[in-house]
Amino acid sequence: MLLKKISFSICFTLLFIWQPLSCQQFAAISAERQSEKIAQSKQITQTSAQPLTLYQPLQRLQWEGETSKTGIAYFPIEGLPDISVSEADLDIARRSQDPKLVAKTLAALGLSHHLQGEYDKAIDYYQQALNIARNLDSTLETTLLGNLGLAHVQSGNYYAEAVDYLAQYLTAAQDRKKLQAFGNLANAYFGTDLYVKAIELHQKRLTLSRKFKDQVSEAKTFSDLGMVYQALGERAKAIQYQEQALTLAQNIKNQSIESLALGNLGVIYQSQRNYAKSTEYQQKRLTLTRQSQDLRGEAEALGNLGGIAYFQGNYQEAIAQYEQAWNIAWNKLRDADLIYRIRGNQGLIYAQMGNSDKALEFYGQYLRYAASRSNRREEGIARINAAAVRFQSGNLDAAAKNLQAAIETWESLRSRLGNNDSFKVSIFETQNAPYSNLQSVLVAQNQPEAALEISERGRARAFAELLDRRLSGLSSRKETPRSPLASLTIAQIKQIAQKRRATLVEYSIIPAQFNVNGKLETRESELLIWVIQPTGTVTLRRVDLKPLWQCQDAQPCAPEELSDIVSLGRATLNEDSQATQDAAHPLRRLHELLIQPISDLLPQDPNAQVVFVPHRSLLLVPFTALQDAKGKFLIEQHTISISPSIQVLDLTDQLRKKLDTVSQKQTEKQLSEALIIGNPVMPKVVTEVGEPPEQLPPLPGSEQEAKAISQMLKSSALVGEAATKSNVLQRMNRARLIHLATHGLMGDFVGLGVPGAIALAPDTIATGKPSLEENGLLTANEIFDLKLNAELVVLSACNTGRGRITGDGVVGLSRALIAAQVPSVVVSLWAVPDEATALLMTEFYRNLQQQPNKAQALRQAMLTTMKQYPAPLNWAAFMLIGETH
């Protein structure tokens, strides 16, 4: 049997082709990882869960420009040697009615506040100066753009305004200043988690550095690239780049970059829990900084050594290291940012030692300082950590109050991001802790419905806001931002279940911190499962996840997380129902964890709608294939659909109603067309950076599938050379149904944080004019900006339901299509076989012609396919996301 569509996961340098594996094969491939887990688990002891706290290594980006004594980067203002100006000087300048003098005085006031770390005031003055300097003084305008960008990023705001100003600075900068511009903009993208874009700009910076033979810039670029790959989890590559930075810095005798590279290597090894190696690098940095009298570097090295001691449970040593760091920051540097970040980390140590009063004292200092500087990110961190102490001491009301305040503070940051969906997704990835902690607090207070409200509030927020904006007719990412969409109340959640006559099942994985073998680690603690029945009744069931990773006896065991069981379950899908009878089989285990605790709450009628709202790793669970103790698959018992949140589910219902209104205004001819694509002439795709593009293999089975469906629907199929990207795009907005039977790819092809693409025929076949736009790939980012009129899109391609797993759901093709106002999307979770998929799809459309419920049509198609192809690999890949009618 041939696998239907090949899955290319392009992540900078990796080519990954997924094949289904047996349990034994999977175990062999992951032997190294499992061995590591077994080694870690031999001495695991039962410990109580602690709320998540946030530790910050003392690590900094290298912002380009001049650097003050306190480490603040800025661009000097030309012709202004003295920035000792006051409001009185500004009054004099304004009375002179000389706009250039006014602009320069405002710029000087901005720079004065900038160098004192008063970024909000600096930004205000810079902006006033820029408004005057535009079209008046290009040199000053360029400097102001650079300083506005730097003031934003150094205040912790890496998002819309910062990127915009730094991008403008890059456009205006000349010659060697381009190096600084590339570096700052790349680091701003890094701060927004748009790593592909950051790498792209750093690579351009590297090329330009070599052109100018600027080895200092080259070494800085190596170090910055290392930080990007560190954030991506590609630690080997991160270490490689930091070692290149270290070697080059040593060769050119640049101790500043050498120090940063040593510190960065120490942080990487700490993240790997390789504390011996981490200590070695931080000690080397400490020695170097003391030799070079780099006080800031010395304080950072001491603080990070304190962090290593903290995670190893050596609390007295950690306190001693932090006190040394604090004394340098306080007595010599007078660097308030560093002083209070140290205090924040010291609070973590005292909390672990049980000294709640001291921990709260330090958190209070940190909070007051952050609030005084309008640093909302760090204000949130202080509140979250203080709430953990309150929770541990049993003061649940105070803990809840602190967490609510932290959430509101951080949500105010998201409101500053305009309509940039990628930025909103990225920032939310750093903001999960208060939502999960508050759910735990509310459950402890016996408030399950309030906990469900927070669960909803903490998922798919950017997606919900995006759909709300599209429903309101604001399709552009550049439209004026609206007021943030309110999250659902419990009353609204109940109404949605009642209105849809559906059972809603929402999952929330709650992580916590544990002392494991004397070391502080974050592990999965429990799974919260809410069931909202069609009557509006809400029930919470809790599943203890600690037994998955805590060894219960003296025998070695491999600690697992839910994601491990999900991966193993997906790897054994080629086994038939006979092979899955073993109680230890991952599909059985997932049923035991996810379904069995709520089985009495699910409907008895197999045609009744059940909507699963998964969380994190559960977004990749093939719910239809989960198997109970009697060997029954879940799809045999229930009609299933998926949604990233209950609010998104409600919004897809509104999308469908909006389409119904549109269809009434259009003629039958304008909107009756079904667009069916099968086996286009395949494009060439770069699967590894630096390698030439390779043509994707043809899919003759997909062509037969498309022709069979088109005949059933009395339409015509676009196949081969006819299925060009431009041809498909011209027809997409007229189609009420779109079926795409081709390759699905998972890479982020444009570096904007939205992975995924559909392979179509390149337009060069017709035009002979190759271009980036005509390469035959319809990317998720391009789909995101479309406005479609389709009621249903079926992506009969491999892995089209996958993407980047985030707190906002799966960011990929399915999200992009719903963002393009498609209320119902059918996508796949893995590479699907030809023959079985052709049968399933034809059955799906045959069922859909007889009754309008898409979820029921898909269920019946799966049941039919299962009889001929019993293994879940053949029938369980596809899932319906969104509206069912």
Protein Blocks (a to p, Z undefined) as FASTA:
>chain_A
ZZfbdcdddehjaccddddddfklmmmmmmmmmmmmmmmmmmoccddddddddddddddd
ddeddddfkopacdddehiablcbcfklmmmmmmnopaklmmmmmmmmmmmmmmnopakl
mmmmmmmmmmmmgoklmmlmmmmmmmmmmmmmmnopablmlmmmmmmmmmmpgcjlmmmm
mmmmmmmmmmnopaklmmmmmmmmmmmmmmnopaklmmmmmmmmmmmmmmnopamlmmmm
mmmmmmmmmmnopaklmmmmmmmmmmmmmmnopaklmmmmmmmmmmmmmmnopaklmmmm
mmmmmmmmmmnopamlmmmmmmmmmmmmmmmnopaklmmmmmmmmmmmmmmnopaklmmm
mmmmmmmmmmmnopaklmmmmmmmmmmmmmmnopamlmmmmmmmmmmmmmmmmmmnojaf
klmmmmmmmmmmmmmmmmmmmmmnopaklmmmmmmmmgoklmmmmmmmmmnopabfkbcc
ddddddddfklmmmmmmmnopacdddddddddddeehiacdddfbdcdddddfkopacdd
dddfklmmmcfbfbdcddddfklmmmmmmmmmmpcfklmmpmklmklmmmmmmmmmmmmm
pcfblkbccddddehjlmmpcfklpccfkopafklmpccdddfbfklmmmmmmmmmmmmm
mmmmpcfklmmpccddehiadddddfbghiacddddddfklmmmmmmmmmmnopaddehj
llgfklmmmmmmmpcbdcddddddfbdfkonopacddddddfklmnopacfklnopacfk
lmmmpccfbfbdcddbehklgccddfkbpadfklmmmmnopabdcddfbdcdfklmmmmm
mmmmmmmmmpcclklmmmmmmmmmmmmmmblklmmmpccehjfZZ
